[in-house]
């Protein structure tokens, strides 16, 4: 735990190394306290007590320990214990101070004993206990220690309460006490600066929503100045522009009055012309970074093709080898930190990384993730890639709209295959259909004669193959051997074939067909005609992606892959938000959360959990091409 007092030499010394810590503190007296006169003891106590708040804590410790040893039953014993505990605390021996206090608990509560115990509990990371003891002194003020006024007591109380409240999830209260500390008489300039830095550190760890919640009550100017920018982001994300403007005006004035920058680094607006990419540009995944970058570059060059080119800039960071920065660690999160703080990007694209999502959320930065999982409503990240389960569901729903009611599943005996089969079955049954049979084959199988023979015994209108395109190339010809053929959607009608019947059976063939390429047509064209596929993206010349595919081929001399398309769509979303009026990161977040974008991979829109809400595109094999199904 950071505790300012240990860094303020005017209030406390440097903690001793473990081998130099004090000997075990004096134990409690075994005999009752003697209330009679003891002039020698009185003199010894006053001599020792006067040393407690001088500049010689070692002499004070020696004198007080000697008094307790020589006068174990003196009526000033409790006062001497409190003073010795305070000296130990001031020297950084918090454990020794706490042990002394615990071994000498007074029979009736004493304010100085409770006060010092509360200080120790705060420093030792027990915020709830510290608050229970120290809150009583907020209004009344700190007590004298052993009958002696402590010139540092107010500072100790403010700092202890600040740390305890920060640990107890009350950032605004913690910052208020740091603000009180800054305004105390006798606090030096460097101590004020350190207190402000600690307040900024506390504010930096607070989410936008929690900052808004913290400022719902009235707090001091420092708390409003530091937490206010995040509260503004939260209000804008809610669409509450009127209150966002009001709070922004209030905190801007508060920050100017305190001599702070008008915008905190983690809540900066960002440059609407600068987009960030944090991708692996070295190491084993270098190919992924290069491919995604190709698609992203087309978004920038597309602007340059207009009569009035817009100077968008892509700023890159290598997720595989970014050096360590500011205790954020290496890798994607360090790259993102650099883009946010050093390059002022308005948003970024990244591969999935929990630390990056946490950092982006803390700093209010839009983050487009090349991921199949929804990051959650409490984040500023957005899922860009449809999950394979969503693709299975899209195929089931499309087949149902075409009239299929009886479905069979033929897939790999693997965790992924079973997961896709379950998602498909749920969608079929939710739409009024029925799964009449589910057959599996070993993962990596190349022969399917047994499974296909068993398919002939099942009544079904549509067959779902939850596997990649390379497996579909082998399954489709095996189906043809058993006279089971796919039929184009336009010519399809629900089959009346009975189970075990002979002759040709025309069905809807459905497959997620991940990583589909022209190789499927080259190797199995006649066996997959009319098949419905949901691979995420395929480079066709339709109205949605035709111009993108043409420009990509012109630029790179090859057809785009799915990774190229997702790289394009991610950057396209950032550019699209700017073209719709976004000028800050908060604006981009608001637009992404509410609006729809016609991307290459679909009509992109996000749900409450920031996952892809639009249905994946379904493609159909049509002659020598694969095109989106209308």
N, C-alpha and C positions, 0 to 999 in steps of 0.2 A: 504494500500500500504506500502511495506517495503521501508523505506528511510534511507540510511546509515547515513546521517548526524545526525539524532536523536540519533544514537548509538555511535557517535564519540564525546566524551566529550570535546575534544580539539576544536570542531567547533560549537557545539550547546548544550544548556542545555536540561534537561528533560522537556517535555511538562507539563504544569501545569494542575491540576485537574480543572474541569469545574467551580467550585465555586471560584477558585482563578484567573480566566482569567481577563485580564485588563478591565477597564471601557471603555465605548464607546470612540473611538478615537476622537481627536479634529476635528470638522467639518471644511470645507473650509471657508476661509475668506469671509465675506460678502461685504467688500469694496475692491477697486482695490489695488494691491500691491504698496506700497510706495517705489519708487526708490531713495528717498532722503537719506541724511546722517542721521544715527541714531547710534551714537557711543555707547550708552548704550545697544541698541539691538544687535549691532555687538559683543560687549563683551560677552553678554549673550549667543549668538549663538556659538561663538568659545569655550566658557567654556563648554557648553553642548555637542558640537560636539566632543571635545577631549575625552569625556567619552565613545563614541559609541563603540570603539573597545578595551576597557580595560577589565579587568576581573571582572568588577562590572556592569552587565547589568541592575540591578534594579536601581542603581544611574543614569545611562545613560537614562533610560526610564523616570524617574522622572524629570530630567533636561530638556530633549527635550520636554516633554509634557508641562512643565512650560513655556518654551520659546514660544511654539505655542499659549499658552493661553494668555501670557502677550504681545506678539508681533504678533497679528493675520495677520497684513498686511506687515510684514517685507519682504524685498527683498530676504532674505534667507529662506523664508517659505518652498519652494519646497525642498530645501536641507535638512531642518529639518524634513519634512515629510518622505523623503527617509531614513534618518538615523533612525528615530523612527520605521519605518516599518521594517528596517533591524534588529533592536534590538528585536522587537516583534517576528520576524521570528526566530531569533537565540534562543529565549527562548521557542520556540515550539508553540507560539500563531500565527499560520498561518492564522487562520480565522480573528483575529484582524488585522494582517498586511495587509491582502487583503482588508478588509473593509476600513482601513485608506487610502490605495492607491486609492481605487475606489471613495472615498469621496473627494479626492484631485487630480483629474486629471489635469495636467498642460495644459494651452492653446496651447502650442506647444510641440511636443514629446520630452521627455527627456530620455536619454539612461538609467540612473539609475532607473527611474520609470518603464520603460519597462522591464528591467532586473529583478527587484524585483517582478513585477507582474508575469513574466514568472516562477520564482522560486515558487511562491505561487500556480500558476495554476498546475504545475507539482505535488506539494505535495498534492493538493486537488483533484487529479485524473482527470484532464482535459488535456490530453496529446497533442491534436491537437493545442489547444490555446497556451500551453506552448512552443511547438516547433516553432510556428509562431513567438513568441516573442524572443526566445533564440537563434535560429539559426544564427541570425545576429552577435552574439558575438563569434561564434566558431573561425572564422578567425581573427577578430579584437581583441579578448580578452575582458574580462568583464570590465565594466566602473568603475570609482571611484563612491562611494556612497556619495552624498551630498558634493562632493569635497574632500572626505577623501578616501585614499587608503584602500581597504578592503583586509586584508591578507588572507581571506578564500574564496574570490570570485571565484578563479579558481576551487577550490574543489566543491563549491556550484554549479557552472555551469556544471561540469562534471557529478555530481550525479543527478542533475535535468534532464539533457538531457538523461542520462541512463534510469531513471525511465520512462520518457515520451516516449522514443523510445521502451522500453519493452512493455508498454501499447499500443503502436501504431503498434505492430506486426513487429518490426524491431529488432530481438534479436541480430544479429551480430553488428549492430550499437550501441545498448545498451551496449554490452560487450566491444566494443572499447572504449567507454567513461569511463567505469569502469576501463579499463586498463590504460587510461590516468590518472585517479584519483590515481591509485596505484603508478604511477611514479612521482607524484608531490613532490616537496621539502616540508619537514615538515610533511608529512603523516607518522603516526606511524605504527609500525609493526602490531599491532592488527587491525588497520584500513585497512591495506592492506589485511589482512586475511579475514576480514569481507567483503570487496569489492569482493574478489575472491569467497567467498561463495555465495554472491548474484549473481555473474556471473554464477556460476554453477547451481544455482536455476533457472535462466532464461533459460539456455541451457537445463535443464532437462525437461522443459515444451514444447520443440520444437519437432515436429515430424521429422522422418528421411528425408522425402521429403522436408520439409520446411528448414531443416538444410542444405541440399544440395543446395537448391535455394539461401539461405542466403549467402553461401560461393561462389556463382558464381562470385561475385565481390571480389576485393581484400580487405581483412580486416587484422587487427593486429594479432599478435601471440596468444593472449589469446582467441580471437574468434575462430581462427582455431583449437586451442588445445581443446576447449570445444565443439564446434559444429562439428568438423571433424569426430569423431567416428560415429555419426549418419549419416553424409553424406556418410561415407563408407558403412554403412548398406544399405542405399538407392541405392548406385551404385551397390552393390552386388545383391540386389533384382531385379535390372534391367538387370543383367547379364553382366554388364560392369566391368569385373574383372581387366582389365588393369588400368583404372582410379581409381578403388578402391585401388589397390596396391600403386599407385602413391600418392594418398591422404593419405593413411595410413602411408606411410614413412614420408611424410611431417609433419603430426600431431604428430607422435611419437617423432620426433626431437623437435618439438615445446613444447611438454609436458615435455620432459626431461630438456629442457633449462629453463622451468619455475618451475622445481622441482615438477611436478605433476606426479601422477601414469600414467603409459603408457596406461591404459584402464580405462575409467570411469565406475562406478558401473552399470549405466543403459545401457551401451553398451558393457558389458562384454561378452566374447565368450561363457561362459557356459561350463559345463563338459559333454562331449558326452556320458559318462557312467551313467548319472543321469537324470531320468525322474520324473516329478512331477505330483501328483494327488491332485486336490482341489475339494473334494466331501463331501456331508453331511454324516459324520460318527456318528452323534448323532441327536436327534430331530426327528420330524415327518417323515423326508425323509431318515432316516438312512438306510432303506432297499435298496434304490437306490445306496447309496455309497458302501454298502457291495457287491452288485451284480456286479457293474461296476468293483470293485477291483478284483473280482474273475477272470474276463476275462483278466484284465491287468496283473495279476500275471502269467498267462499262457505264456505271451510273454517273461517274464523274465526266467521262468523255462525252456522254450523251448531252450534258449541259453545254459542252464546248461546241457541239454541232449546231446550236441555235445561233440566230443572228446576233444575239447579245449574250455571249458566254458568261456564265456565272463562275467565279473562281472558287469552286469547292475544292477542299484539300483533304486527302486521305493521309492520316498520320499513323504509322505502323509501329508496333512493338512486338518483339519476339517472345511468345509465351513460353518457349522452351529454354530460353537462356537469359531472361531479363535479370540484371543484378539486383541484389538486395537494396531496399529503400525504406528508410524510416520505420524500421521494425515491422514492415508489412510482409517481409519474406520475399524470396525470389518468385519467379514464375509469373502466371497470368495476373495475379493481383498487383504485383509490383509494376508490371507494364501498364495496367489500368490506372494505378495511382499516378504514374508519370503522365499519362495522357490527360487525366483530369486536372492535376495541379500545374503541370508544366506547359501543357499544350492547349488547355482550355477547350477541349473538344466538347461539343454539345451533346454527344452520345457516342456509344461505342458498340462494336460487334465482337463477340468472344465465343470461344468454346466453353462448355459448362465447367464452372469452377466455383465451389461454395464460397471461398474467401473473396473472389471477385464480386459475387452477388452481394455479399455482406458489405463490401467496400462501396460498391455503386449505390446501394440503398442508403447507406449512411451519408453519402455525399450528394444524394439526390440526382444521380446520373442515369439516364436511360441506357439500358444494356440489352442488346438483341442477342439472344443465346442460340447458337447452333445446337439445339438440344431438343429432345422429344418429350421432355417432362415440364409441366407447368411449375414455375418458380414460386408462385404464391402471391396472394394479394398484398402482403406486407412488404414486398420487394419492389424495386424499380426495374426489374428484369422482365423480359418477355420471351416466351418460347416461340421459336421460328419454325421448327420442323414438326410436322404431324407425327404423332406416335403411330407405331405399326398397328396398335389396337384400333385407333381412329380410322386407319385405312381399311381394316377388316370390316368395321361397322359401315363405312361408306359403301363397300361392295355389297353388303347384305341389303342395305336400304335401296340401292340402285336396282338390284335384282327383284326386290319386292315391288318396286314401282313398275317394273316390266312384266309383272304378272306371276313370277315364280312364287310357289308356296311350299314346295317340298325341297329340302336341301340336304346334300350330303357333304361330308368333310373328308378330305384325304390329305393328311399332312404328316410331318416328321414327328417321331416319338421323342420329343425334347421339351424342355421347359418352355421355350419360346413358342413352339408349335402348339402346345396345350393352351398357353395363354391366349394366342390368337384365335384358336378354336373356341375358347370360352367366350371371348368378346363377340365373335361372329354369331354364335348360338344365341347369346343374349339379345343381339340386335334382331335376329330372325324372329325369335319368339315374341319380342316386344312389338314387332310389326305384323303379327298375326300369322307367321309362318311356322313351320315345324322342321326340325332336323331329324330326318328318318334314319340316318346312319353316320357313324364317324369311324373311319379307318386310319390306321397309322402305318408308317414304314420307318425303318431305322434311319437315323440321321446319316446323310451321305450315301443313301442307297442309290443304285443305278438300275435296278430291276424292280418292276412293280406288278408282275403278272398275277401274283396271288391276290393282291389288294384289288386290282382291276376286275378280276374274276368275281370277287365278292361284291363289287359295286353292281354287277349285273343282277344281283339278287335283291337290290334295294330300289324302291320307287323314289325318284328325285327329278326335279326340274332343273336344278342348278347344282354345280359341284364347286366347292371352294378348296383351293390348294394354297395353304398358308406357308409359302416357301419362296425362295428367291427365284430369279429368272432362269438361272442355270439349271435348277431342278425342274422347273416347268418345261424346259426343252426336252427332258427325258420322260416326264409324266404324260405329256400330250400325245406323243406317238404311241405310247402303251395303251392309252385310252382308245386310239383309233384302231389298234389291233383288235380290241374287243368291240369294235363298231359303235363307240361312243364318241360323238363329234360335237364340237362347239357350233352354235348357230348365232349369226349376227343378231344383235338386239332388235333391229327393225323387222327381221323375219321370224322372230321368236314368238312362240305361243306355248303355253304350259303343256307339257308332254302328257299323253294318256297311256304311256307305256307301263305295263305292269311289271312287278318284280319277277325276275327270272325269264322274262320274255325274250324272244329271238328277234333278230333284225336290227336295223340301225336305230340308234337313239340320239335325238338331237337335244342338246342341253345348253344352258348357259355355263360357260367355263369362267370361273372367277379366280384371281390370284393376286396377292400383294406384289409378287414379281419384283422384289427389290433388286436394284442394280441392273434393271433391264437395259439392253442396248440393241443395236441392229443385229447383233449376233443371234438373237431369238428368231428373227425373221429369216435369217440366212440358214439356220439349222432346222427350224420347225415351222416354217411359214404356213404350209397347208393344214397343219394340225392345230393351229391356234387362231385361225380365222374367226373373227367375231368374239374372241375372248375379251373379257373385261379385266383390266389391270389397274392397280393403284400403287405405283412405285414412288409417288411423291412428285416426280417430274420426268418428262421425256421430251426431247427436242423436236417438236413438230412445227409445221408451218402455219398453224392456225392463227386466228386474229389475236389471241392473247400473247403468245410467245414468238410468233413468226418474225417480227422485226428484231427481237432480242437474238434469236437463233441466227438470223442472217448477219447481223452486225458482229456476233461472236465469231462466226466462221470467217468473215472478212478480216477480223482483227487477229485471230489466233490460228486460223487455218484448220480448225477441227470443230466438231460439234460440242456444245456445252454438256457437262454432266450435271447431276443433281446438286453437287456441291457448288458448282458455278452458279446455278440458279438461286440457291439459298444465299450465297454471297451477294448476288445482285439484289435480291429482295430485302435483305437486311439493310444494306446501304440505301436502297431505294426508299425504305420506310423513313429513315432519318432525313433524306433529302425531301421526301414528300411532305413530312411534317413542317419543314422549313418553308416550303413553297405554299403551304396552307396557313402561313402566318406565324409559326413558332419562332421566337427570338431568344428564348431561354430554355434551359433544361426542363424547367417546370412546364413550360408550354408544350414541349415535345411529349412529356409524360401524359399530359392531359389529352393531347390529340391521339396518341397511340391507344390510350385506354378507351376512347369513345368512338373513333372513326374507323372506316373501312378503306382499304387500299387495294386496288386491282394489281396484284403482283403476278409474277411469272408462275408461282406455285399455287395460286388461288386468290380469291377475294379476301385478303388478310384482315382478320379482326380478332380481337382478344377478349377473353372472358374475365370474370371477376378475379380468377386466380392467375391471370396474365398468361394463360395457355391459349393455343390456337383454337378459336371457336368455330371458324369456317370449316366446312367439310373438305377433305382432300379431293383433288381432281381424280376422276375416274376416266381412264383411257380405254379405247377399243382398238383391237387389231383389225385393220381395214386394208386388205390387199397387201401392198408392199410398204405400208406405213402404219404407224401407231399414232392416233390422234385423240384429243379430248372428246369424250362422249357428250353430245349436246343434251 
